[in-house]
Amino acid sequence: MSKSVLPVNLAEKLSQFSELWSPKTVAVLNDYEVKLVKVKGEFVWHTHEDTDELFLVISGRLTIQLREGDVVLEPGELFVVPRGVEHCPVADEETAILLFEPAGTLNTGDVGGPMTKAAEFLD
Amino acid sequence: MSKSVLPVNLAEKLSQFSELWSPKTVAVLNDYEVKLVKVKGEFVWHTHEDTDELFLVISGRLTIQLREGDVVLEPGELFVVPRGVEHCPVADEETAILLFEPAGTLNTGDVGGPMTKAAEFLD
């Protein structure tokens, strides 16, 4: 069987990198991507004007700060930030997240800055 | 805080139904949906001509039969069946799966038949 029909093991992919706030693409579905990212500390407030963004926590604990209040995600919990809604992720401990969003979505959305990272493909 | 900013807990959603092979939509991202489905036994061979389809196993063990060979998914493993690729899921034990695919994607793709179920929204 060819390599292309092996599944993607999320734990194995997460073991391949340690960099924080740097999304890694592990699967492609049409023009969408599944990305893994490790986070700790506070990100930057930003907005994606053109797309919703899905966060699924794999390990750790993620707070997505919204202007209307916080959403706290434990492992096995997901949340979709609607397009146009300003948000700022923060994690007290190192937290692993699965993101689902259109290919080309930038992590910092509209604000840019030093934390901007284009997603890299993880082999 | 309004109900709309509560996260989706996958285990809690899975506890809300027992029907097999009947996808439940638990989140919407743009024109895509996150669905949960419980499966056991063999489904039907089918193809989605217009879309890729993502399977992520939450519990149990899923084999996705392809004409070129089987893909076996354990919990925490995902696989994207490319559009146009005939496949048939099968599970020896009850298995919980997260699906990600465009809204309106039918579970039986091009073949229809008695196992066809439109996804229902799970509140």
gemmi code that builds the backbone of each chain (N, CA, C; Angstrom):
import gemmi

chains = {
    "A": [
        ("MET", (0.859, -1.189, 0.000), (0.000, 0.000, 0.000), (0.900, 1.246, 0.000)),
        ("SER", (0.500, 2.260, -0.731), (1.336, 3.447, -0.837), (1.242, 4.283, 0.431)),
        ("LYS", (2.237, 5.133, 0.625), (2.281, 5.993, 1.813), (1.038, 6.875, 1.919)),
        ("SER", (0.464, 7.195, 0.762), (-0.652, 8.141, 0.750), (-1.895, 7.596, 1.434)),
        ("VAL", (-1.971, 6.291, 1.647), (-3.158, 5.776, 2.322), (-2.894, 5.458, 3.795)),
        ("LEU", (-1.772, 5.919, 4.327), (-1.586, 5.831, 5.773), (-2.383, 6.938, 6.443)),
        ("PRO", (-2.935, 6.658, 7.637), (-3.641, 7.727, 8.340), (-2.664, 8.746, 8.921)),
        ("VAL", (-3.200, 9.873, 9.321), (-2.435, 10.898, 10.033), (-2.662, 10.681, 11.526)),
        ("ASN", (-1.591, 10.378, 12.257), (-1.685, 10.205, 13.703), (-1.348, 11.542, 14.367)),
        ("LEU", (-2.328, 12.112, 15.050), (-2.148, 13.470, 15.576), (-1.025, 13.533, 16.623)),
        ("ALA", (-0.953, 12.529, 17.501), (0.096, 12.540, 18.536), (1.477, 12.456, 17.904)),
        ("GLU", (1.583, 11.626, 16.883), (2.870, 11.491, 16.197), (3.270, 12.808, 15.524)),
        ("LYS", (2.301, 13.449, 14.897), (2.602, 14.738, 14.252), (3.013, 15.774, 15.296)),
        ("LEU", (2.317, 15.774, 16.430), (2.650, 16.751, 17.473), (4.055, 16.521, 18.038)),
        ("SER", (4.518, 15.265, 17.987), (5.854, 14.966, 18.514), (6.956, 15.473, 17.594)),
        ("GLN", (6.579, 15.898, 16.399), (7.581, 16.303, 15.407), (7.989, 17.772, 15.493)),
        ("PHE", (7.343, 18.540, 16.382), (7.749, 19.948, 16.483), (7.478, 20.458, 17.891)),
        ("SER", (8.189, 21.507, 18.259), (8.005, 22.081, 19.589), (7.741, 23.580, 19.543)),
        ("GLU", (7.947, 24.177, 18.381), (7.775, 25.617, 18.232), (6.345, 26.033, 18.595)),
        ("LEU", (6.227, 27.133, 19.318), (4.912, 27.632, 19.720), (4.350, 28.592, 18.673)),
        ("TRP", (3.023, 28.635, 18.599), (2.296, 29.589, 17.754), (2.706, 29.488, 16.288)),
        ("SER", (3.079, 28.284, 15.852), (3.532, 28.100, 14.471), (2.765, 26.938, 13.846)),
        ("PRO", (1.662, 27.224, 13.159), (0.778, 26.149, 12.685), (1.419, 25.253, 11.640)),
        ("LYS", (1.153, 23.970, 11.765), (1.662, 22.955, 10.833), (0.475, 22.276, 10.154)),
        ("THR", (0.485, 22.263, 8.854), (-0.590, 21.618, 8.098), (-0.341, 20.119, 8.037)),
        ("VAL", (-1.337, 19.331, 8.455), (-1.185, 17.876, 8.457), (-2.158, 17.171, 7.517)),
        ("ALA", (-3.150, 17.896, 7.012), (-4.089, 17.289, 6.064), (-4.779, 18.399, 5.285)),
        ("VAL", (-5.189, 18.061, 4.081), (-5.886, 18.993, 3.196), (-7.212, 18.376, 2.789)),
        ("LEU", (-8.264, 19.163, 2.873), (-9.607, 18.722, 2.488), (-10.163, 19.785, 1.554)),
        ("ASN", (-10.260, 19.472, 0.273), (-10.661, 20.475, -0.716), (-9.741, 21.683, -0.566)),
        ("ASP", (-10.284, 22.881, -0.388), (-9.422, 24.062, -0.205), (-9.327, 24.454, 1.271)),
        ("TYR", (-9.513, 23.483, 2.141), (-9.354, 23.695, 3.579), (-8.146, 22.903, 4.082)),
        ("GLU", (-7.628, 23.319, 5.237), (-6.499, 22.606, 5.826), (-6.768, 22.279, 7.292)),
        ("VAL", (-6.268, 21.116, 7.698), (-6.185, 20.760, 9.118), (-4.780, 21.122, 9.571)),
        ("LYS", (-4.698, 21.956, 10.593), (-3.401, 22.393, 11.106), (-3.291, 22.007, 12.575)),
        ("LEU", (-2.078, 21.712, 12.999), (-1.793, 21.534, 14.420), (-0.944, 22.693, 14.884)),
        ("VAL", (-1.199, 23.151, 16.100), (-0.391, 24.237, 16.635), (-0.250, 24.036, 18.142)),
        ("LYS", (0.948, 24.326, 18.640), (1.194, 24.326, 20.092), (1.246, 25.771, 20.561)),
        ("VAL", (0.591, 26.041, 21.665), (0.528, 27.419, 22.142), (0.794, 27.448, 23.647)),
        ("LYS", (1.310, 28.557, 24.090), (1.439, 28.846, 25.521), (1.582, 30.353, 25.645)),
        ("GLY", (0.902, 30.921, 26.635), (0.920, 32.370, 26.789), (-0.223, 32.985, 25.997)),
        ("GLU", (-0.091, 34.275, 25.751), (-1.173, 35.008, 25.079), (-0.772, 35.333, 23.645)),
        ("PHE", (-1.714, 35.201, 22.736), (-1.485, 35.538, 21.333), (-1.792, 37.028, 21.145)),
        ("VAL", (-2.258, 37.430, 20.012), (-2.633, 38.826, 19.760), (-4.107, 38.878, 19.374)),
        ("TRP", (-4.763, 39.948, 19.744), (-6.148, 40.156, 19.310), (-6.167, 40.354, 17.801)),
        ("HIS", (-7.039, 39.620, 17.134), (-7.119, 39.738, 15.682), (-8.479, 39.242, 15.211)),
        ("THR", (-8.728, 39.464, 13.944), (-10.008, 39.103, 13.318), (-9.730, 38.476, 11.958)),
        ("HIS", (-10.533, 37.473, 11.604), (-10.525, 36.969, 10.224), (-11.816, 37.446, 9.572)),
        ("GLU", (-11.687, 38.390, 8.676), (-12.892, 39.010, 8.097), (-13.605, 38.077, 7.121)),
        ("ASP", (-12.862, 37.129, 6.556), (-13.417, 36.336, 5.447), (-13.746, 34.898, 5.802)),
        ("THR", (-13.471, 34.498, 7.032), (-13.709, 33.080, 7.340), (-13.936, 32.836, 8.821)),
        ("ASP", (-14.765, 31.842, 9.116), (-14.835, 31.265, 10.447), (-13.539, 30.475, 10.696)),
        ("GLU", (-13.280, 30.173, 11.966), (-12.061, 29.437, 12.316), (-12.410, 28.442, 13.425)),
        ("LEU", (-12.060, 27.175, 13.203), (-12.393, 26.131, 14.176), (-11.180, 25.771, 15.031)),
        ("PHE", (-11.371, 25.761, 16.341), (-10.351, 25.340, 17.308), (-10.852, 24.068, 17.999)),
        ("LEU", (-10.036, 23.014, 18.001), (-10.327, 21.794, 18.759), (-9.120, 21.515, 19.643)),
        ("VAL", (-9.332, 21.498, 20.968), (-8.207, 21.278, 21.884), (-7.922, 19.785, 21.999)),
        ("ILE", (-6.646, 19.423, 21.814), (-6.211, 18.030, 21.917), (-5.641, 17.750, 23.309)),
        ("SER", (-4.823, 18.657, 23.810), (-4.304, 18.526, 25.172), (-4.089, 19.920, 25.726)),
        ("GLY", (-4.086, 20.022, 27.062), (-3.935, 21.328, 27.691), (-5.284, 21.994, 27.890)),
        ("ARG", (-5.281, 23.304, 27.782), (-6.499, 24.071, 28.063), (-6.341, 25.423, 27.373)),
        ("LEU", (-7.320, 25.792, 26.583), (-7.238, 27.023, 25.803), (-8.387, 27.947, 26.177)),
        ("THR", (-8.052, 29.201, 26.418), (-9.088, 30.216, 26.560), (-9.082, 31.070, 25.303)),
        ("ILE", (-10.241, 31.163, 24.654), (-10.366, 32.089, 23.531), (-11.080, 33.324, 24.074)),
        ("GLN", (-10.320, 34.388, 24.214), (-10.918, 35.634, 24.676), (-11.689, 36.278, 23.524)),
        ("LEU", (-12.928, 36.606, 23.806), (-13.756, 37.372, 22.875), (-14.135, 38.670, 23.583)),
        ("ARG", (-14.539, 39.674, 22.841), (-14.911, 40.927, 23.484), (-16.134, 40.747, 24.380)),
        ("GLU", (-16.954, 39.710, 24.098), (-18.148, 39.484, 24.915), (-17.906, 38.521, 26.071)),
        ("GLY", (-16.711, 37.965, 26.162), (-16.420, 37.020, 27.236), (-15.457, 35.943, 26.770)),
        ("ASP", (-15.069, 35.077, 27.710), (-14.092, 34.037, 27.403), (-14.780, 32.716, 27.094)),
        ("VAL", (-14.196, 31.962, 26.181), (-14.609, 30.579, 25.938), (-13.440, 29.706, 26.373)),
        ("VAL", (-13.688, 28.778, 27.284), (-12.618, 27.915, 27.799), (-12.790, 26.522, 27.207)),
        ("LEU", (-11.746, 26.036, 26.581), (-11.790, 24.735, 25.898), (-10.862, 23.741, 26.576)),
        ("GLU", (-11.445, 22.631, 27.004), (-10.683, 21.502, 27.529), (-10.449, 20.508, 26.381)),
        ("PRO", (-9.614, 19.501, 26.581), (-9.418, 18.491, 25.532), (-10.747, 17.862, 25.102)),
        ("GLY", (-10.922, 17.697, 23.811), (-12.162, 17.139, 23.282), (-13.262, 18.170, 23.123)),
        ("GLU", (-12.915, 19.439, 23.271), (-13.903, 20.502, 23.074), (-13.481, 21.381, 21.898)),
        ("LEU", (-14.480, 21.821, 21.139), (-14.192, 22.672, 19.991), (-15.054, 23.920, 20.031)),
        ("PHE", (-14.591, 24.908, 19.311), (-15.324, 26.170, 19.203), (-15.019, 26.780, 17.846)),
        ("VAL", (-16.053, 27.343, 17.234), (-15.874, 28.039, 15.962), (-15.981, 29.541, 16.217)),
        ("VAL", (-14.909, 30.259, 15.959), (-14.944, 31.718, 16.024), (-15.527, 32.218, 14.704)),
        ("PRO", (-16.676, 32.892, 14.767), (-17.283, 33.343, 13.502), (-16.422, 34.420, 12.823)),
        ("ARG", (-16.551, 34.485, 11.511), (-15.809, 35.516, 10.773), (-16.157, 36.901, 11.327)),
        ("GLY", (-15.170, 37.772, 11.362), (-15.421, 39.139, 11.799), (-15.441, 39.327, 13.301)),
        ("VAL", (-15.274, 38.257, 14.056), (-15.315, 38.360, 15.524), (-13.881, 38.411, 16.062)),
        ("GLU", (-13.564, 39.508, 16.735), (-12.220, 39.680, 17.265), (-11.975, 38.674, 18.389)),
        ("HIS", (-10.791, 38.090, 18.395), (-10.489, 37.075, 19.408), (-9.001, 37.054, 19.712)),
        ("CYS", (-8.692, 36.488, 20.878), (-7.293, 36.398, 21.306), (-7.129, 35.131, 22.140)),
        ("PRO", (-6.488, 34.094, 21.587), (-6.256, 32.865, 22.349), (-5.194, 33.070, 23.432)),
        ("VAL", (-5.366, 32.377, 24.541), (-4.385, 32.416, 25.623), (-4.399, 31.064, 26.329)),
        ("ALA", (-3.219, 30.601, 26.736), (-3.111, 29.310, 27.425), (-2.087, 29.436, 28.542)),
        ("ASP", (-2.468, 29.011, 29.736), (-1.534, 29.067, 30.866), (-0.483, 27.971, 30.755)),
        ("GLU", (-0.901, 26.808, 30.284), (0.025, 25.699, 30.099), (0.165, 25.426, 28.605)),
        ("GLU", (1.196, 24.671, 28.220), (1.334, 24.346, 26.805), (0.132, 23.530, 26.354)),
        ("THR", (-0.446, 23.946, 25.257), (-1.716, 23.390, 24.793), (-1.598, 23.068, 23.314)),
        ("ALA", (-2.102, 21.899, 22.950), (-2.071, 21.472, 21.538), (-3.467, 21.597, 20.952)),
        ("ILE", (-3.542, 22.218, 19.801), (-4.818, 22.546, 19.167), (-4.826, 22.041, 17.733)),
        ("LEU", (-5.987, 21.574, 17.308), (-6.244, 21.304, 15.902), (-7.072, 22.471, 15.365)),
        ("LEU", (-6.625, 23.038, 14.265), (-7.354, 24.123, 13.595), (-7.925, 23.601, 12.289)),
        ("PHE", (-9.092, 24.077, 11.956), (-9.638, 23.777, 10.644), (-10.090, 25.079, 10.025)),
        ("GLU", (-9.548, 25.390, 8.866), (-9.840, 26.682, 8.237), (-9.397, 26.634, 6.777)),
        ("PRO", (-9.839, 27.606, 5.990), (-9.433, 27.606, 4.581), (-7.902, 27.715, 4.439)),
        ("ALA", (-7.361, 27.037, 3.440), (-5.941, 27.169, 3.139), (-5.620, 28.648, 2.957)),
        ("GLY", (-4.477, 29.063, 3.468), (-4.052, 30.450, 3.299), (-4.499, 31.370, 4.418)),
        ("THR", (-5.325, 30.866, 5.348), (-5.730, 31.696, 6.487), (-4.496, 31.980, 7.348)),
        ("LEU", (-4.223, 33.250, 7.599), (-3.061, 33.611, 8.408), (-3.425, 33.614, 9.884)),
        ("ASN", (-2.494, 33.164, 10.719), (-2.788, 33.033, 12.147), (-3.147, 34.363, 12.805)),
        ("THR", (-2.573, 35.449, 12.309), (-2.841, 36.749, 12.935), (-3.926, 37.545, 12.212)),
        ("GLY", (-4.563, 36.917, 11.224), (-5.695, 37.570, 10.558), (-5.349, 38.936, 10.016)),
        ("ASP", (-6.077, 39.946, 10.493), (-5.969, 41.298, 9.950), (-4.853, 42.118, 10.560)),
        ("VAL", (-4.238, 41.662, 11.634), (-3.314, 42.569, 12.346), (-1.850, 42.399, 11.973)),
        ("GLY", (-1.463, 41.225, 11.473), (-0.057, 41.020, 11.136), (0.833, 41.094, 12.366)),
        ("GLY", (2.065, 41.516, 12.174), (2.978, 41.664, 13.291), (3.915, 40.478, 13.437)),
        ("PRO", (4.756, 40.507, 14.477), (5.849, 39.531, 14.607), (5.378, 38.094, 14.851)),
        ("MET", (4.141, 37.899, 15.292), (3.669, 36.528, 15.543), (3.058, 35.891, 14.291)),
        ("THR", (3.052, 36.617, 13.188), (2.491, 36.069, 11.950), (3.360, 34.928, 11.438)),
        ("LYS", (2.729, 33.788, 11.183), (3.441, 32.621, 10.655), (2.565, 31.954, 9.613)),
        ("ALA", (3.093, 31.824, 8.415), (2.398, 31.004, 7.427), (2.486, 29.548, 7.861)),
        ("ALA", (1.434, 28.786, 7.640), (1.454, 27.373, 8.000), (2.456, 26.621, 7.129)),
        ("GLU", (3.184, 25.706, 7.761), (4.120, 24.840, 7.026), (3.539, 23.445, 6.963)),
        ("PHE", (3.798, 22.758, 5.866), (3.371, 21.363, 5.779), (4.300, 20.491, 6.601)),
        ("LEU", (3.716, 19.586, 7.347), (4.476, 18.641, 8.156), (4.412, 17.303, 7.441)),
        ("ASP", (5.584, 16.759, 7.087), (5.585, 15.481, 6.365), (5.334, 14.319, 7.316)),
    ],
    "B": [
        ("MET", (-22.807, 35.483, 29.820), (-22.337, 35.097, 28.493), (-23.432, 34.281, 27.804)),
        ("SER", (-23.641, 34.494, 26.555), (-24.731, 33.797, 25.862), (-24.336, 32.346, 25.590)),
        ("LYS", (-25.353, 31.517, 25.358), (-25.127, 30.099, 25.079), (-24.235, 29.901, 23.857)),
        ("SER", (-24.292, 30.855, 22.952), (-23.565, 30.691, 21.694), (-22.049, 30.689, 21.874)),
        ("VAL", (-21.557, 31.142, 23.008), (-20.111, 31.109, 23.195), (-19.666, 29.946, 24.082)),
        ("LEU", (-20.539, 29.000, 24.343), (-20.108, 27.776, 25.008), (-19.418, 26.874, 23.986)),
        ("PRO", (-18.387, 26.150, 24.427), (-17.746, 25.229, 23.485), (-18.624, 24.008, 23.221)),
        ("VAL", (-18.262, 23.262, 22.190), (-18.900, 21.982, 21.883), (-18.042, 20.889, 22.505)),
        ("ASN", (-18.614, 20.135, 23.450), (-17.905, 19.022, 24.074), (-18.265, 17.737, 23.315)),
        ("LEU", (-17.274, 17.145, 22.675), (-17.561, 16.016, 21.787), (-18.134, 14.824, 22.555)),
        ("ALA", (-17.600, 14.532, 23.744), (-18.106, 13.394, 24.522), (-19.561, 13.623, 24.932)),
        ("GLU", (-19.851, 14.850, 25.318), (-21.235, 15.161, 25.705), (-22.177, 15.004, 24.516)),
        ("LYS", (-21.754, 15.483, 23.369), (-22.599, 15.334, 22.175), (-22.804, 13.859, 21.835)),
        ("LEU", (-21.736, 13.080, 21.953), (-21.854, 11.650, 21.631), (-22.793, 10.926, 22.592)),
        ("SER", (-22.902, 11.449, 23.826), (-23.788, 10.810, 24.813), (-25.267, 11.069, 24.504)),
        ("GLN", (-25.521, 11.974, 23.560), (-26.901, 12.363, 23.281), (-27.605, 11.495, 22.231)),
        ("PHE", (-26.878, 10.555, 21.652), (-27.537, 9.688, 20.661), (-26.857, 8.322, 20.624)),
        ("SER", (-27.592, 7.342, 20.139), (-27.041, 5.993, 20.066), (-27.205, 5.380, 18.670)),
        ("GLU", (-28.001, 6.032, 17.836), (-28.279, 5.516, 16.492), (-26.980, 5.365, 15.702)),
        ("LEU", (-26.866, 4.270, 14.979), (-25.676, 4.022, 14.168), (-25.847, 4.585, 12.755)),
        ("TRP", (-24.726, 4.969, 12.174), (-24.672, 5.411, 10.769), (-25.600, 6.603, 10.493)),
        ("SER", (-25.790, 7.447, 11.497), (-26.697, 8.587, 11.354), (-25.981, 9.858, 11.812)),
        ("PRO", (-25.365, 10.579, 10.872), (-24.505, 11.706, 11.252), (-25.273, 12.853, 11.900)),
        ("LYS", (-24.660, 13.420, 12.936), (-25.229, 14.553, 13.667), (-24.297, 15.755, 13.516)),
        ("THR", (-24.821, 16.852, 13.070), (-24.013, 18.066, 12.901), (-23.878, 18.776, 14.246)),
        ("VAL", (-22.643, 19.036, 14.659), (-22.402, 19.684, 15.955), (-21.748, 21.058, 15.820)),
        ("ALA", (-21.266, 21.394, 14.635), (-20.685, 22.718, 14.433), (-20.664, 23.025, 12.941)),
        ("VAL", (-20.710, 24.311, 12.639), (-20.692, 24.779, 11.250), (-19.531, 25.762, 11.090)),
        ("LEU", (-18.780, 25.587, 10.035), (-17.648, 26.467, 9.723), (-17.807, 26.889, 8.271)),
        ("ASN", (-18.149, 28.127, 8.042), (-18.450, 28.585, 6.688), (-19.512, 27.646, 6.084)),
        ("ASP", (-19.253, 27.083, 4.928), (-20.231, 26.153, 4.347), (-19.828, 24.688, 4.566)),
        ("TYR", (-19.063, 24.470, 5.614), (-18.678, 23.113, 6.003), (-19.339, 22.756, 7.334)),
        ("GLU", (-19.423, 21.463, 7.612), (-19.995, 21.014, 8.881), (-19.086, 19.998, 9.557)),
        ("VAL", (-19.076, 20.080, 10.886), (-18.480, 19.040, 11.728), (-19.624, 18.125, 12.155)),
        ("LYS", (-19.484, 16.841, 11.843), (-20.521, 15.870, 12.181), (-19.923, 14.783, 13.066)),
        ("LEU", (-20.745, 14.261, 13.954), (-20.370, 13.083, 14.720), (-21.227, 11.923, 14.243)),
        ("VAL", (-20.626, 10.755, 14.191), (-21.386, 9.575, 13.795), (-20.858, 8.362, 14.553)),
        ("LYS", (-21.782, 7.505, 14.974), (-21.412, 6.232, 15.581), (-21.632, 5.138, 14.545)),
        ("VAL", (-20.686, 4.245, 14.438), (-20.785, 3.195, 13.428), (-20.428, 1.850, 14.026)),
        ("LYS", (-20.973, 0.817, 13.470), (-20.581, -0.564, 13.783), (-21.044, -1.423, 12.623)),
        ("GLY", (-20.187, -2.356, 12.211), (-20.508, -3.160, 11.049), (-19.981, -2.505, 9.782)),
        ("GLU", (-20.527, -2.935, 8.658), (-20.023, -2.462, 7.365), (-21.037, -1.507, 6.735)),
        ("PHE", (-20.544, -0.424, 6.169), (-21.400, 0.536, 5.472), (-21.581, 0.068, 4.018)),
        ("VAL", (-21.724, 0.973, 3.101), (-21.854, 0.606, 1.682), (-20.719, 1.272, 0.902)),
        ("TRP", (-20.284, 0.615, -0.139), (-19.288, 1.220, -1.027), (-19.928, 2.418, -1.727)),
        ("HIS", (-19.245, 3.545, -1.696), (-19.781, 4.748, -2.333), (-18.655, 5.734, -2.635)),
        ("THR", (-19.015, 6.750, -3.382), (-18.050, 7.762, -3.816), (-18.686, 9.137, -3.650)),
        ("HIS", (-17.880, 10.109, -3.252), (-18.307, 11.513, -3.310), (-17.555, 12.160, -4.476)),
        ("GLU", (-18.292, 12.440, -5.541), (-17.612, 12.930, -6.746), (-17.154, 14.375, -6.602)),
        ("ASP", (-17.777, 15.119, -5.695), (-17.534, 16.562, -5.645), (-16.736, 17.032, -4.442)),
        ("THR", (-16.401, 16.120, -3.554), (-15.709, 16.595, -2.355), (-14.847, 15.523, -1.718)),
        ("ASP", (-13.756, 15.970, -1.100), (-13.000, 15.130, -0.178), (-13.835, 14.957, 1.097)),
        ("GLU", (-13.475, 13.971, 1.906), (-14.220, 13.717, 3.148), (-13.215, 13.328, 4.228)),
        ("LEU", (-13.284, 14.036, 5.370), (-12.335, 13.782, 6.461), (-12.964, 12.933, 7.551)),
        ("PHE", (-12.257, 11.875, 7.950), (-12.652, 11.004, 9.057), (-11.610, 11.148, 10.171)),
        ("LEU", (-12.063, 11.435, 11.387), (-11.186, 11.452, 12.573), (-11.823, 10.531, 13.607)),
        ("VAL", (-11.106, 9.486, 14.000), (-11.663, 8.533, 14.971), (-11.489, 9.077, 16.386)),
        ("ILE", (-12.587, 9.074, 17.140), (-12.582, 9.539, 18.528), (-12.448, 8.352, 19.476)),
        ("SER", (-13.185, 7.289, 19.227), (-13.061, 6.074, 20.040), (-13.392, 4.885, 19.147)),
        ("GLY", (-12.868, 3.726, 19.528), (-13.075, 2.532, 18.713), (-11.984, 2.385, 17.671)),
        ("ARG", (-12.353, 1.856, 16.529), (-11.366, 1.553, 15.480), (-12.125, 1.444, 14.165)),
        ("LEU", (-11.684, 2.204, 13.187), (-12.376, 2.249, 11.899), (-11.454, 1.782, 10.783)),
        ("THR", (-11.975, 0.910, 9.953), (-11.255, 0.573, 8.725), (-11.983, 1.230, 7.562)),
        ("ILE", (-11.250, 2.008, 6.788), (-11.814, 2.565, 5.561), (-11.286, 1.706, 4.419)),
        ("GLN", (-12.175, 0.907, 3.880), (-11.784, 0.069, 2.752), (-11.735, 0.927, 1.487)),
        ("LEU", (-10.611, 0.834, 0.793), (-10.449, 1.481, -0.510), (-10.162, 0.360, -1.517)),
        ("ARG", (-10.356, 0.620, -2.780), (-10.090, -0.431, -3.764), (-8.602, -0.786, -3.791)),
        ("GLU", (-7.735, 0.162, -3.349), (-6.299, -0.124, -3.365), (-5.803, -0.718, -2.046)),
        ("GLY", (-6.682, -0.810, -1.042), (-6.253, -1.366, 0.242), (-7.013, -0.708, 1.380)),
        ("ASP", (-6.764, -1.203, 2.601), (-7.482, -0.693, 3.765), (-6.661, 0.374, 4.493)),
        ("VAL", (-7.361, 1.344, 5.047), (-6.748, 2.316, 5.957), (-7.379, 2.067, 7.323)),
        ("VAL", (-6.557, 1.781, 8.321), (-7.067, 1.497, 9.667), (-6.800, 2.697, 10.559)),
        ("LEU", (-7.850, 3.212, 11.177), (-7.753, 4.409, 12.008), (-8.041, 4.075, 13.466)),
        ("GLU", (-7.086, 4.379, 14.315), (-7.252, 4.282, 15.767), (-7.674, 5.660, 16.284)),
        ("PRO", (-8.082, 5.753, 17.553), (-8.425, 7.074, 18.103), (-7.265, 8.063, 17.951)),
        ("GLY", (-7.600, 9.294, 17.556), (-6.569, 10.311, 17.341), (-5.929, 10.239, 15.977)),
        ("GLU", (-6.500, 9.418, 15.098), (-5.971, 9.333, 13.733), (-7.037, 9.797, 12.750)),
        ("LEU", (-6.585, 10.475, 11.707), (-7.522, 10.978, 10.697), (-7.066, 10.561, 9.313)),
        ("PHE", (-8.017, 10.589, 8.401), (-7.733, 10.268, 7.006), (-8.704, 11.043, 6.130)),
        ("VAL", (-8.188, 11.558, 5.026), (-9.030, 12.260, 4.063), (-9.210, 11.360, 2.842)),
        ("VAL", (-10.446, 10.975, 2.584), (-10.752, 10.229, 1.357), (-10.898, 11.250, 0.233)),
        ("PRO", (-10.039, 11.187, -0.766), (-10.135, 12.181, -1.844), (-11.434, 12.032, -2.645)),
        ("ARG", (-11.872, 13.127, -3.194), (-13.072, 13.081, -4.036), (-12.893, 12.044, -5.152)),
        ("GLY", (-13.971, 11.359, -5.457), (-13.920, 10.414, -6.566), (-13.345, 9.058, -6.206)),
        ("VAL", (-12.920, 8.891, -4.961), (-12.320, 7.610, -4.551), (-13.372, 6.762, -3.827)),
        ("GLU", (-13.650, 5.606, -4.394), (-14.662, 4.727, -3.809), (-14.155, 4.197, -2.467)),
        ("HIS", (-15.044, 4.178, -1.484), (-14.639, 3.724, -0.146), (-15.819, 3.102, 0.579)),
        ("CYS", (-15.494, 2.298, 1.582), (-16.522, 1.633, 2.394), (-16.005, 1.487, 3.821)),
        ("PRO", (-16.540, 2.285, 4.754), (-16.116, 2.169, 6.153), (-16.656, 0.891, 6.785)),
        ("VAL", (-15.888, 0.320, 7.692), (-16.327, -0.861, 8.444), (-15.678, -0.809, 9.831)),
        ("ALA", (-16.437, -1.227, 10.838), (-15.924, -1.219, 12.212), (-16.403, -2.480, 12.911)),
        ("ASP", (-15.475, -3.209, 13.536), (-15.854, -4.426, 14.261), (-16.542, -4.092, 15.579)),
        ("GLU", (-16.088, -3.029, 16.217), (-16.700, -2.582, 17.475), (-17.352, -1.224, 17.232)),
        ("GLU", (-18.221, -0.802, 18.160), (-18.834, 0.515, 17.988), (-17.741, 1.576, 18.026)),
        ("THR", (-17.787, 2.461, 17.055), (-16.721, 3.437, 16.846), (-17.346, 4.809, 16.642)),
        ("ALA", (-16.752, 5.798, 17.300), (-17.234, 7.176, 17.171), (-16.273, 7.958, 16.289)),
        ("ILE", (-16.850, 8.664, 15.332), (-16.062, 9.356, 14.312), (-16.497, 10.810, 14.223)),
        ("LEU", (-15.541, 11.680, 14.013), (-15.818, 13.055, 13.627), (-15.603, 13.171, 12.124)),
        ("LEU", (-16.587, 13.725, 11.439), (-16.487, 13.960, 9.992), (-16.381, 15.449, 9.742)),
        ("PHE", (-15.616, 15.806, 8.758), (-15.590, 17.195, 8.320), (-15.768, 17.201, 6.819)),
        ("GLU", (-16.791, 17.914, 6.371), (-17.112, 17.897, 4.936), (-18.073, 19.037, 4.630)),
        ("PRO", (-18.263, 19.364, 3.367), (-19.199, 20.444, 3.031), (-20.614, 20.115, 3.505)),
        ("ALA", (-21.323, 21.147, 3.951), (-22.726, 20.982, 4.309), (-23.453, 20.348, 3.133)),
        ("GLY", (-24.358, 19.431, 3.423), (-25.145, 18.804, 2.370), (-24.542, 17.543, 1.811)),
        ("THR", (-23.308, 17.215, 2.224), (-22.713, 15.962, 1.757), (-23.516, 14.794, 2.320)),
        ("LEU", (-23.966, 13.918, 1.461), (-24.751, 12.762, 1.908), (-23.823, 11.610, 2.275)),
        ("ASN", (-24.204, 10.882, 3.321), (-23.331, 9.806, 3.818), (-23.091, 8.708, 2.786)),
        ("THR", (-24.061, 8.473, 1.928), (-23.905, 7.399, 0.945), (-23.439, 7.909, -0.425)),
        ("GLY", (-23.126, 9.199, -0.501), (-22.563, 9.733, -1.739), (-23.434, 9.459, -2.940)),
        ("ASP", (-22.865, 8.769, -3.932), (-23.523, 8.573, -5.221), (-24.465, 7.375, -5.247)),
        ("VAL", (-24.453, 6.536, -4.209), (-25.197, 5.276, -4.363), (-26.601, 5.298, -3.761)),
        ("GLY", (-26.846, 6.181, -2.782), (-28.168, 6.204, -2.154), (-28.475, 4.905, -1.440)),
        ("GLY", (-29.746, 4.569, -1.364), (-30.125, 3.319, -0.725), (-30.578, 3.526, 0.709)),
        ("PRO", (-30.903, 2.407, 1.382), (-31.558, 2.483, 2.694), (-30.682, 3.077, 3.793)),
        ("MET", (-29.366, 3.116, 3.628), (-28.511, 3.677, 4.681), (-28.334, 5.187, 4.528)),
        ("THR", (-28.948, 5.766, 3.521), (-28.817, 7.208, 3.316), (-29.511, 7.964, 4.444)),
        ("LYS", (-28.773, 8.882, 5.073), (-29.316, 9.702, 6.158), (-28.798, 11.123, 5.989)),
        ("ALA", (-29.710, 12.064, 5.899), (-29.289, 13.458, 5.953), (-28.826, 13.753, 7.374)),
        ("ALA", (-27.798, 14.578, 7.502), (-27.311, 14.923, 8.842), (-28.355, 15.762, 9.563)),
        ("GLU", (-28.527, 15.470, 10.870), (-29.422, 16.262, 11.715), (-28.577, 17.127, 12.629)),
        ("PHE", (-29.082, 18.303, 12.931), (-28.375, 19.152, 13.897), (-28.638, 18.647, 15.307)),
        ("LEU", (-27.582, 18.576, 16.085), (-27.694, 18.166, 17.481), (-27.582, 19.425, 18.342)),
        ("ASP", (-28.600, 19.688, 19.115), (-28.579, 20.912, 19.946), (-27.695, 20.730, 21.173)),
    ],
}
model = gemmi.Model(1)
for chain_id, residues in chains.items():
    chain = gemmi.Chain(chain_id)
    for i, (resn, *xyz) in enumerate(residues, 1):
        res = gemmi.Residue()
        res.name, res.seqid = resn, gemmi.SeqId(i, " ")
        for name, pos in zip(("N", "CA", "C"), xyz):
            atom = gemmi.Atom()
            atom.name, atom.element = name, gemmi.Element(name[0])
            atom.pos, atom.b_iso = gemmi.Position(*pos), 0.0
            res.add_atom(atom)
        chain.add_residue(res)
    model.add_chain(chain)
structure = gemmi.Structure()
structure.add_model(model)
structure.setup_entities()
